Amino acid sequence: MRRTISKLLVVGAHGDDETLGAGGTIARLADEGVIVSLCILTNDDGSRSATGAGVVNRTDAIELAAKTLGVERVRVNEFGDNRLDTVSHLELNRVVEQEVRDFEPDTIFTTSMCDLSTDHALVSRAARVAGRPGKGSVREVRTFEIRSATDVGEASGLPVTFRPNYWQLLDETHVARKIEALRAYGKELEPWPHPRSERGVRALAEYRGSQISAGLAEAFEIVRIVH
């Protein structure tokens, strides 16, 4: 029997994580009346400074993407991109735990600990701590994949890989909104054949759909679920 989601908290390290990983599902759930809140831990694209590009605050882009997907509540923190390993784990835990106390979600979506990105792995751990049993309202925790991070982890030989055990069916409108939300991030969109391209986003939705003999889908790994 399918468990009904009422309040969903999506926790990501960077603006665009939520869209790449679960944008179609967020759009579908919002359409179905689920109240969605977004918590992003970093607010810049500071890793670009190493290539000579200027650092850009991404708060406006995050809020625009969230609006496109139907997210009702957005919280953007001010930690630095690709610098979450300089922040104590306790501090990261406290941020996400406060979100759980304030919003009281029954479900958390977050990044995978299988990703090559250290930021993603740290945020995934903090979300799991915040959603641990007996400490709040959370009944389900699941992780999503981010192509260009999850797949790179697989290709780099990380010992643990993303193994989906839940597929969310999507309509064309959900994938279209996911792509529209991704456009809010501008330079983060790449040309094909990069997985973070519009064509790459659609290709992944088609691939995940094909795994379950359906047209379009997003895949998740259930960490814990309580019916």
C-alpha positions, 0 to 999 in steps of 0.5 A: 500500500502506498504511503501518503506524503503530506509535508515534504522537506527537500534538503540539498547542498546546492541550488539545482540539486533539488531540480536535477534530483527530484524536480519532476517528483516535486512538481507532481507532489505539489500538484497533488496537494503536498506542501513542499519546503526546500532547504539548501545549505549553500548560496553561491557557486564558489567553486567556479572561482577556481576557473577565474569566473566570478562568484554568484549568489544563487538565492534568486535562482533557487527561489525561481526554480522552487516557484516553478516546481510548486515549492511553497517554502524556501530556506537558503543558508549561507555556507560556501559551495564545495566548502561544507567539509570546513563546517563542523558536522554538528553545525550542519546537523543543527541547521537541518534539525531546525528545519525539521522542527520548524516545518515538521515534515513527514518525508525528507528527500535528500542527496545520496551519500554515493555521490562523488561530491563531498558536499552531497555526502555531508548533506545526506548524512545531516538529513539522515541525522535530522530524520532519525527515528524517535526525534521528530515527525519524519516517517520516510527518508529517501535519496535521489540521484544527481547525474554529474555527481552520482554517476561520476561516483559510480564511474570513479569506482566508489565502493557504494553506488546508488541503488534505486528501489522506488520509481516515481512515475511522471507525466510530460508536464512534470518533466517540462517543469523540471527542465524549466526550473533548471533553466533558472540556474543559467550557467549550470545547464550544459550542452549535450552530451553532458548529463546536466543538459536538457536532453540529458535530463529527459534521457534519464527520465526515459531511462528510469521509466524504461526500467519499469516499462513506463514512459517517464520516471525518477528513481529514488533509494529508500533509506527508511519508511514507516507505514 
